[in-house]
Amino acid sequence: MKRAKTSLRELLSDITPEERAEARLSFQISNRLDSLMHERGLSKKQFADAIGKRPSEITRWLSGEHNFTISTLTMLSTFFGQPIVTVR
């Protein structure tokens, strides 16, 4: 088996603290949405239909790589009746 020449440590050293924080928050949001969907027993398609989106968009949201707008986060908070993000 061929070994990678670049270690994970080297790859992570190229990521700024801001990029790490952004990635962490993105995954926290996607995990929160996934949890809320499961609490309600919603599939991606059911959730998409309920909020007028396509299932492919929900898949992007759950990937942890989507950049949510305040408007979208507000709509999601209203839909679930719970905050998606809490600011302290």
DSSP file with accessible surface (Angstrom, degrees, kcal/mol):
  #  RESIDUE AA STRUCTURE BP1 BP2  ACC     N-H-->O    O-->H-N    N-H-->O    O-->H-N    TCO  KAPPA ALPHA  PHI   PSI    X-CA   Y-CA   Z-CA
    1    1 A M              0   0  234      0, 0.0     2,-0.2     0, 0.0     0, 0.0   0.000 360.0 360.0 360.0 136.5    0.0    0.0    0.0
    2    2 A K        -     0   0  198      1,-0.0     2,-0.3     0, 0.0     0, 0.0  -0.569 360.0-137.0 -79.4 138.0    1.3    3.4   -0.9
    3    3 A R        -     0   0  224     -2,-0.2     2,-0.2     1,-0.0    -1,-0.0  -0.764  17.0-114.6 -98.8 144.2    1.7    5.9    2.0
    4    4 A A        -     0   0   92     -2,-0.3    -1,-0.0     1,-0.1     0, 0.0  -0.501  15.8-149.6 -72.4 140.6    0.6    9.5    1.8
    5    5 A K  S    S+     0   0  202     -2,-0.2     2,-0.5     2,-0.1    -1,-0.1   0.703  79.8  70.1 -84.6 -20.6    3.6   11.9    2.1
    6    6 A T  S    S-     0   0   75      4,-0.0     2,-0.1     3,-0.0    -2,-0.1  -0.869  77.7-143.2-102.1 125.3    1.6   14.7    3.8
    7    7 A S     >  -     0   0   56     -2,-0.5     4,-2.2     1,-0.1     5,-0.2  -0.431  22.8-115.1 -82.4 161.9    0.5   14.0    7.3
    8    8 A L  H  > S+     0   0  121      1,-0.2     4,-2.8     2,-0.2     5,-0.2   0.901 117.7  57.6 -61.1 -39.5   -2.8   15.1    8.8
    9    9 A R  H  > S+     0   0  211      1,-0.2     4,-1.6     2,-0.2    -1,-0.2   0.908 106.6  48.3 -58.5 -42.0   -0.9   17.4   11.1
   10   10 A E  H  > S+     0   0  101      2,-0.2     4,-0.6     1,-0.2    -1,-0.2   0.912 111.4  49.7 -66.2 -40.9    0.7   19.1    8.2
   11   11 A L  H >< S+     0   0   95     -4,-2.2     3,-1.0     1,-0.2    -2,-0.2   0.921 111.6  48.3 -63.2 -43.8   -2.6   19.5    6.4
   12   12 A L  H >< S+     0   0   70     -4,-2.8     3,-1.5     1,-0.2    -1,-0.2   0.788  99.5  67.2 -69.8 -24.9   -4.3   21.0    9.5
   13   13 A S  H 3< S+     0   0   83     -4,-1.6    -1,-0.2     1,-0.3    -2,-0.2   0.746  94.6  59.0 -68.2 -19.7   -1.4   23.4   10.0
   14   14 A D  T << S+     0   0  127     -3,-1.0     2,-0.5    -4,-0.6    -1,-0.3   0.540  88.4  90.6 -82.7  -8.3   -2.4   25.2    6.8
   15   15 A I  S <  S-     0   0   60     -3,-1.5    -3,-0.0    -4,-0.2    -4,-0.0  -0.789  75.6-133.3 -94.4 129.1   -5.9   25.9    8.3
   16   16 A T     >  -     0   0   57     -2,-0.5     4,-2.3     1,-0.1     5,-0.2  -0.337  23.1-111.2 -74.7 159.5   -6.3   29.2   10.1
   17   17 A P  H  > S+     0   0   92      0, 0.0     4,-2.5     0, 0.0     5,-0.2   0.876 120.3  54.6 -57.2 -35.8   -8.1   29.3   13.5
   18   18 A E  H  > S+     0   0  137      2,-0.2     4,-2.4     1,-0.2     5,-0.2   0.906 107.3  49.1 -65.3 -41.0  -10.9   31.2   11.8
   19   19 A E  H  > S+     0   0   96      2,-0.2     4,-2.4     1,-0.2    -1,-0.2   0.894 111.3  49.9 -65.3 -39.6  -11.4   28.5    9.2
   20   20 A R  H  X S+     0   0   98     -4,-2.3     4,-2.6     2,-0.2    -2,-0.2   0.923 111.5  48.3 -62.9 -44.4  -11.4   25.8   12.0
   21   21 A A  H  X S+     0   0   45     -4,-2.5     4,-2.5     2,-0.2    -2,-0.2   0.904 111.6  50.1 -63.5 -41.2  -14.0   27.8   13.9
   22   22 A E  H  X S+     0   0  120     -4,-2.4     4,-2.5     2,-0.2    -2,-0.2   0.930 112.0  47.1 -63.3 -45.6  -16.2   28.2   10.8
   23   23 A A  H  X S+     0   0   45     -4,-2.4     4,-2.3     2,-0.2     5,-0.2   0.925 111.7  51.1 -63.0 -42.7  -16.0   24.5   10.0
   24   24 A R  H  X S+     0   0  146     -4,-2.6     4,-2.2     1,-0.2    -2,-0.2   0.941 112.3  46.0 -60.6 -46.7  -16.8   23.6   13.6
   25   25 A L  H  X S+     0   0   81     -4,-2.5     4,-2.5     1,-0.2    -1,-0.2   0.911 110.1  54.1 -64.9 -40.9  -19.9   25.9   13.6
   26   26 A S  H  X S+     0   0   20     -4,-2.5     4,-2.3     1,-0.2    -1,-0.2   0.922 111.2  45.2 -59.4 -43.3  -21.1   24.6   10.2
   27   27 A F  H  X S+     0   0   94     -4,-2.3     4,-2.6     2,-0.2    -1,-0.2   0.870 110.0  54.6 -71.2 -33.3  -21.0   21.0   11.4
   28   28 A Q  H  X S+     0   0  111     -4,-2.2     4,-2.2    -5,-0.2    -2,-0.2   0.916 109.9  47.9 -63.9 -40.5  -22.7   22.0   14.7
   29   29 A I  H  X S+     0   0   14     -4,-2.5     4,-2.6     2,-0.2    -2,-0.2   0.942 112.8  47.1 -65.0 -47.3  -25.6   23.6   12.6
   30   30 A S  H  X S+     0   0    3     -4,-2.3     4,-2.4     1,-0.2    -2,-0.2   0.912 112.5  50.1 -64.5 -37.7  -25.9   20.6   10.3
   31   31 A N  H  X S+     0   0   99     -4,-2.6     4,-2.5     2,-0.2    -1,-0.2   0.899 109.7  51.8 -65.4 -38.0  -25.9   18.2   13.4
   32   32 A R  H  X S+     0   0   69     -4,-2.2     4,-2.6     2,-0.2    -2,-0.2   0.930 110.6  47.5 -63.2 -46.0  -28.6   20.4   15.0
   33   33 A L  H  X S+     0   0    1     -4,-2.6     4,-2.6     2,-0.2    -2,-0.2   0.925 111.3  51.0 -61.2 -44.1  -30.8   20.2   11.9
   34   34 A D  H  X S+     0   0   63     -4,-2.4     4,-2.4     1,-0.2    -2,-0.2   0.926 111.4  48.2 -60.3 -43.8  -30.3   16.4   11.7
   35   35 A S  H  X S+     0   0   58     -4,-2.5     4,-2.6     1,-0.2    -2,-0.2   0.919 112.1  48.3 -63.0 -44.9  -31.3   16.0   15.3
   36   36 A L  H  X S+     0   0    1     -4,-2.6     4,-1.6     2,-0.2    -1,-0.2   0.885 111.1  51.0 -64.7 -38.5  -34.4   18.2   15.0
   37   37 A M  H  X>S+     0   0    4     -4,-2.6     5,-2.9    -5,-0.2     4,-0.5   0.931 111.8  47.1 -62.3 -45.6  -35.4   16.3   11.9
   38   38 A H  H ><5S+     0   0  128     -4,-2.4     3,-0.9     1,-0.2    -2,-0.2   0.888 107.3  56.5 -65.5 -37.9  -35.0   13.0   13.7
   39   39 A E  H 3<5S+     0   0  129     -4,-2.6    -1,-0.2     1,-0.3    -2,-0.2   0.865 113.3  41.4 -58.7 -37.0  -36.9   14.2   16.7
   40   40 A R  H 3<5S-     0   0  126     -4,-1.6    -1,-0.3    -5,-0.2    -2,-0.2   0.470 113.0-120.2 -88.5  -5.2  -39.9   15.0   14.4
   41   41 A G  T <<5 +     0   0   56     -3,-0.9     2,-0.4    -4,-0.5    -3,-0.2   0.825  58.3 157.2  70.8  31.2  -39.4   11.8   12.4
   42   42 A L      < -     0   0   37     -5,-2.9    -1,-0.2    -6,-0.2     2,-0.1  -0.777  33.3-149.3 -96.2 131.2  -38.8   13.7    9.2
   43   43 A S     >  -     0   0   55     -2,-0.4     4,-2.7     1,-0.1     5,-0.2  -0.396  37.4-100.9 -78.9 170.4  -37.0   12.3    6.2
   44   44 A K  H  > S+     0   0   91      1,-0.2     4,-2.8     2,-0.2     5,-0.2   0.919 125.3  48.6 -58.9 -42.9  -35.1   14.7    4.0
   45   45 A K  H  > S+     0   0  120      2,-0.2     4,-2.8     1,-0.2     5,-0.2   0.932 111.5  47.8 -66.1 -44.2  -37.9   14.6    1.4
   46   46 A Q  H  > S+     0   0  100      2,-0.2     4,-2.2     1,-0.2    -1,-0.2   0.918 114.5  47.0 -61.9 -43.2  -40.6   15.3    4.1
   47   47 A F  H  X S+     0   0    1     -4,-2.7     4,-1.6     2,-0.2    -2,-0.2   0.941 112.5  49.6 -63.4 -46.4  -38.6   18.1    5.5
   48   48 A A  H  X>S+     0   0    0     -4,-2.8     5,-2.8    -5,-0.2     4,-0.8   0.929 111.9  48.1 -59.4 -46.3  -37.9   19.6    2.1
   49   49 A D  H ><5S+     0   0   96     -4,-2.8     3,-0.7     1,-0.2    -1,-0.2   0.903 108.9  54.7 -61.3 -40.1  -41.6   19.4    1.2
   50   50 A A  H 3<5S+     0   0   58     -4,-2.2    -1,-0.2     1,-0.2    -2,-0.2   0.811 117.9  33.8 -66.2 -30.5  -42.6   21.0    4.5
   51   51 A I  H 3<5S-     0   0   29     -4,-1.6    -1,-0.2    -3,-0.3    -2,-0.2   0.331 114.0-108.9-110.2   8.5  -40.4   24.1    3.9
   52   52 A G  T <<5S+     0   0   66     -4,-0.8     2,-0.3    -3,-0.7    -3,-0.2   0.833  76.6 121.8  72.9  33.9  -40.6   24.4    0.1
   53   53 A K      < -     0   0   70     -5,-2.8    -1,-0.2    -6,-0.2    -2,-0.1  -0.753  64.9-103.4-119.9 168.9  -37.1   23.2   -0.7
   54   54 A R    >>  -     0   0  164     -2,-0.3     4,-1.5     1,-0.1     3,-1.1  -0.691  28.5-120.9 -89.0 147.5  -35.7   20.4   -2.8
   55   55 A P  H 3> S+     0   0   52      0, 0.0     4,-2.4     0, 0.0     5,-0.2   0.846 113.0  62.4 -55.4 -32.0  -34.2   17.3   -1.0
   56   56 A S  H 3> S+     0   0   54      1,-0.2     4,-1.8     2,-0.2     5,-0.1   0.851 101.4  51.6 -64.1 -32.3  -30.9   18.0   -2.7
   57   57 A E  H <> S+     0   0   36     -3,-1.1     4,-2.4     2,-0.2    -1,-0.2   0.912 107.8  51.3 -70.2 -38.5  -30.7   21.3   -0.8
   58   58 A I  H  X S+     0   0    0     -4,-1.5     4,-2.5     1,-0.2    -2,-0.2   0.916 106.9  54.7 -63.5 -39.3  -31.4   19.6    2.5
   59   59 A T  H  X S+     0   0   65     -4,-2.4     4,-0.7     1,-0.2    -1,-0.2   0.921 108.2  48.7 -59.8 -42.3  -28.6   17.2    1.6
   60   60 A R  H ><>S+     0   0  116     -4,-1.8     3,-0.8     1,-0.2     5,-0.7   0.916 110.2  51.7 -63.5 -42.2  -26.2   20.2    1.2
   61   61 A W  H ><5S+     0   0    1     -4,-2.4     3,-0.9     1,-0.2     5,-0.3   0.896 110.8  47.8 -60.3 -41.2  -27.4   21.7    4.5
   62   62 A L  H 3<5S+     0   0   35     -4,-2.5    -1,-0.2     1,-0.2    -2,-0.2   0.582  94.4  77.1 -79.2  -8.0  -26.7   18.4    6.3
   63   63 A S  T <<5S-     0   0   51     -3,-0.8    -1,-0.2    -4,-0.7    -2,-0.2   0.686 100.2-125.8 -73.8 -19.1  -23.2   18.1    4.7
   64   64 A G  T < 5S+     0   0    4     -3,-0.9   -37,-0.1    -4,-0.4    -3,-0.1   0.526  91.5  90.4  85.6   5.4  -21.8   20.6    7.1
   65   65 A E      < +     0   0  162     -5,-0.7     2,-0.3   -39,-0.1    -4,-0.1   0.364  54.9 110.5-115.5   4.8  -20.4   22.7    4.2
   66   66 A H        -     0   0   47     -6,-0.5     2,-0.9    -5,-0.3   -36,-0.1  -0.590  62.6-137.7 -85.0 140.8  -23.4   25.0    3.6
   67   67 A N        -     0   0  130     -2,-0.3     2,-0.1     0, 0.0    -1,-0.1  -0.824  27.0-150.9 -97.9  98.7  -23.1   28.7    4.4
   68   68 A F        -     0   0   24     -2,-0.9     2,-0.2    -7,-0.1   -39,-0.0  -0.435   2.1-137.4 -73.8 142.4  -26.4   29.6    6.0
   69   69 A T     >  -     0   0   77     -2,-0.1     4,-2.5     1,-0.1     5,-0.2  -0.557  24.2-114.3 -88.9 161.5  -27.9   33.0    5.8
   70   70 A I  H  > S+     0   0  134      1,-0.2     4,-2.6     2,-0.2     5,-0.2   0.905 118.6  56.3 -59.9 -38.7  -29.6   34.7    8.8
   71   71 A S  H  > S+     0   0   91      1,-0.2     4,-2.4     2,-0.2    -1,-0.2   0.919 108.4  45.2 -60.8 -45.2  -32.9   34.5    6.9
   72   72 A T  H  > S+     0   0   23      2,-0.2     4,-2.7     1,-0.2    -1,-0.2   0.925 112.6  50.7 -66.7 -43.0  -32.6   30.7    6.5
   73   73 A L  H  X S+     0   0   26     -4,-2.5     4,-2.5     1,-0.2    -2,-0.2   0.901 111.1  49.6 -62.6 -37.3  -31.6   30.2   10.1
   74   74 A T  H  X S+     0   0   78     -4,-2.6     4,-2.4     2,-0.2    -2,-0.2   0.926 110.4  49.5 -65.8 -44.7  -34.6   32.2   11.2
   75   75 A M  H  X S+     0   0   61     -4,-2.4     4,-2.6     1,-0.2    -2,-0.2   0.927 112.8  47.6 -60.4 -42.8  -36.9   30.3    9.0
   76   76 A L  H  X S+     0   0    0     -4,-2.7     4,-2.5     2,-0.2     6,-0.3   0.911 110.5  51.2 -67.3 -40.9  -35.6   27.0   10.3
   77   77 A S  H  X>S+     0   0   31     -4,-2.5     4,-1.5    -5,-0.2     5,-1.1   0.907 112.3  47.2 -61.4 -41.0  -35.9   28.2   13.9
   78   78 A T  H  <5S+     0   0  108     -4,-2.4    -2,-0.2     2,-0.2    -1,-0.2   0.927 111.2  51.2 -65.8 -44.8  -39.5   29.2   13.3
   79   79 A F  H  <5S+     0   0   55     -4,-2.6    -2,-0.2     1,-0.2    -1,-0.2   0.929 119.4  35.0 -59.1 -47.0  -40.3   25.9   11.6
   80   80 A F  H  <5S-     0   0    8     -4,-2.5    -1,-0.2     2,-0.3    -2,-0.2   0.623 101.5-130.5 -84.8 -14.6  -38.8   23.8   14.5
   81   81 A G  T  <5S+     0   0   65     -4,-1.5    -3,-0.2    -5,-0.2    -4,-0.1   0.747  79.3  88.5  70.8  21.9  -40.0   26.2   17.2
   82   82 A Q  S   <S-     0   0   75     -5,-1.1    -2,-0.3    -6,-0.3    -1,-0.2  -0.985  86.7 -94.7-146.8 151.1  -36.4   26.1   18.6
   83   83 A P        -     0   0   71      0, 0.0     3,-0.1     0, 0.0    -9,-0.1  -0.380  21.6-164.4 -68.5 144.7  -33.2   28.0   18.0
   84   84 A I  S    S+     0   0   12      1,-0.4     2,-0.4   -11,-0.2   -52,-0.1   0.796  82.0  24.3 -91.3 -39.7  -30.8   26.6   15.6
   85   85 A V  S    S-     0   0   53    -12,-0.1     2,-0.5   -53,-0.0    -1,-0.4  -0.980  71.0-154.6-127.7 137.9  -27.9   28.8   16.7
   86   86 A T        -     0   0   96     -2,-0.4     2,-0.5    -3,-0.1     0, 0.0  -0.959   7.7-154.9-114.1 128.7  -27.6   30.4   20.1
   87   87 A V              0   0  133     -2,-0.5    -2,-0.0     0, 0.0     0, 0.0  -0.884 360.0 360.0-103.8 131.6  -25.5   33.6   20.5
   88   88 A R              0   0  266     -2,-0.5    -2,-0.0     0, 0.0     0, 0.0  -0.817 360.0 360.0-114.6 360.0  -24.0   34.4   23.8
